[in-house]
């Protein structure tokens, strides 16, 4: 039996780039493979270390500059040299502070969060093909959705739901369409319906977009509750949720 090289899939999983179907397969593999789980966790920790490497490097440089300043500190005749070192240390300190702010993501505005983390949901190709073959309204709605005509897409997704009210993929797509149109109350209703259903493949996405809805309507506490929940689960938005929470503190 051929052994699977999981390296490619680990990178996609940790980066949150897997489709719903691909993620479900990978999570099943994780359940029965302790070695694979350890490798995933190791790479996550490695990524975090690399992200903060620049800050660590700057902190080390700052420490060296300060130590050097103390060693060469002399009376008046070395005033220029001491002043130079002093200003160099201050400058390095400012860089360090700026870098720490950058990496920690503090004071993120909703606008920055949306620009950095938001991306419209993309239906898996296989599911699009399967459903579009039997539903002309869904096919047309999806065409509008993929060309970013979200107003028309929402109208047609709603028409599909008149006949298939429990089609959770369509409910999610209608929610994202309304989200794109900044119709947040309607979007919240759709995402809440997907979450309440509890028996579908789109709960991760619905939780994520619902949290973003709350951020856009200045309901930060509600957004934090959902983001914390996402951060505790092994979903595709886990890492981004944690980063946003740190930025909102």
N, C-alpha and C positions, 0 to 999 in steps of 0.2 A: 504493500500500500504506500502510495506516495505521501511524503510528509509535507504539510503545508508550511510555507514560509510566511509567518505572521507579521513580519517587519512592516510591510506596506500597510496592512490593516491596522496595526497598532498606531502608526503615525496618523492615519485618517481618523481613528477613534478619538485619540487625544486632541486632535485639532478640531473635532466636531464637524467633520466633513462627510460623515457617512449618511447614506439615505436611510429611511426608516427600516426597510427590509434588510439592508446590509447590517445595520446596527443590531437588529433582532438576532440575526445569525451569529454575530460576533459575541453578543452577551451570552448566548447559549454555549459558545465555545469557552467563554470565561468560567462558566459555572463548573465545568468538569475538568478544568486544566489549571492547577495551582501554579505551575511554572509560568504559564501565560499571564496569569494575574500578577505575579511578581514582576514580570518583565514590563507590563503596562505601568505598574506603580513606579518602578525604577525610572522609566523614561519620563514620567510626569515630574518626578523629583528633579531629574536632570534638567528638564526644560525650565523649571523654576529657578534653579541655580544659575543657568545661563542667562536668564532674564535679568537677574540681579548682579551679574558679574561686573558690569560697568560701575555700578554703585560701590561695590566692594573695592574695585580697583581705585576709584577716586578717594575713598576713605583712607586707603593705604597710602596714597600719594600725599594726602593732606597731613597724615600723621608724620610722614617722613619730613615734610616741609617744616612742620612745627618743631620737630626734634632738631632739625638742622638750624633753625632760627635760634634755639636756646644755646646750641653749641657755639655758634659764631657771634653771639651777642657780646659786643664790646663797648668800651666808653665812646666818647664823642667822635673820635677819629674814624670809627666805623659806622657812623650814623647813616650814611647813604646805603651801605650794604645791608644794614639791619632793616632800614625802611623798605628796601626792595623785597627782602624776604617776607617782611610783615604783610606787604600788599599782595605778594604772591600767595601767601597763606589765606588771606581774606578772599581773594579771587577764587582760589580752589574751593574754599568753603561755600561760596555762592554757587559754584557749579555743582557741588555735591548736593546742596539743598534743592537745586532745580532738578537734578537727576532723581533724587528720592521722591520728589513730588510727581515726576513723570511716571516712575515705575509703580508707585503706590496708587496712582489714579485718583488722588483725593480731589474733592470739590468738583466732581464731574457734573456738568449741567445736563439737563435732558437733551438738549440739542447735541452735545458732544457724545452722549450715550447713543443716541440714534445714529449719528454719523459713523460711530466706531463699531457698533454691535448689531445694528438692525439690518436685516436682509429679508425681503419678501419670501414667503414659503414657496418652494419649488416642488410640485407633485412628482413622485417617482414616475419615470417614463413608462414602466410596465403597467402601473395602475391607470395612468392616463389613457393608454391604448385600450385597456380592457373596458373601461367605463365609457369612453367616447364612442366605441363601436355600437353601443346600444342606446345612446341618449344624444339626440341631435342638439338639444338645448345645452347640455353639459359641454359638448364639443365646441359650440359657438361661444359659450361663456368662457371656456378655457382659452380660446383664441383672443378674446378681449383681454383676459387676465394676462396672458403672455406678451401682449403688446401694450400693457400698462394702461389700458382703458378700464380702470377699476370701477367706475360708476356703472357702465353697461354690464360689466362682468357680475357685479353684485345683484343687479336686477335679474339676470338670467339664472344665476345660482339660486336665487330665491324661488324662481319658477320651477327649477328642478326639485327643490325641497317641498314644493306643494304636493308632488307625487311620491317623493322619497324623503320624508321628514327625518328619518334616522340614518341618512347617509352622512356620516361624520366627516368624511373628507370634504364633501361639498359645504357642510356647515363651517368647517375651518376656512375654506377658500372664500366663502362669503364674508367671514370675519376679517380676514386679511384685506379683502377688497375694501371693506368699510373703513378699516384702519388706515389704508392708504389715502382714503378720502377724508380722513380726520373725523369720521363719524364714530367717535369712540364709544358712546352708549350702545349703539347697534353692534359694534365689534365685541364689546364686553359680553353682550348677551350670547353671541355665537360661541366665543371661547369658553364661556361658562357652561354652555350646553354640552360641548365636547368633553369637558372635564367631568361633568356630572354623569355622563353616560358610563364612564369607568370601564368600558369594554370595547376599546378601539385602539388604533395604532397612532393616534394623533394627540394624545394627552400631553406629551412633552412640548409639542409645538404650541398647543393651546395655552398651557401655563406660561410659557415664555412670552407670547404675544399679549396675554392678559396683563402680565407684569408691566410690559411696555405701555399698555393702555393706561394703567394707573399712574405711571410716571408722567405721561402726557396730560393727564387731568389733575396733576399735582396731588395725587393721593399716595404720597411717598410711603407712608406706613404700610399700606396694603401691598404696594409693590415690593417692599422689603420682605414681607411675610412670604410672598410667593417665591421671590428670588432665593431666600434662605432654604425653602423647601427644595427648589431645583438644585441648589448647591449641595444638598445632602444626598441627592440621588445620582446614579451613574448615567445621566442622560447627556445628550449632545450639547446642551447649553450649560452644563455644570460649571465649567471654568469661567465662562463669560459672566454667569450670574454672580460668582464669587468676586470677580473684579469690579462689577458694578456696585455690589454691596460695600466693598472697601471704599469706593469712590463717593458713596453717599454719606459716609460717616462724617 
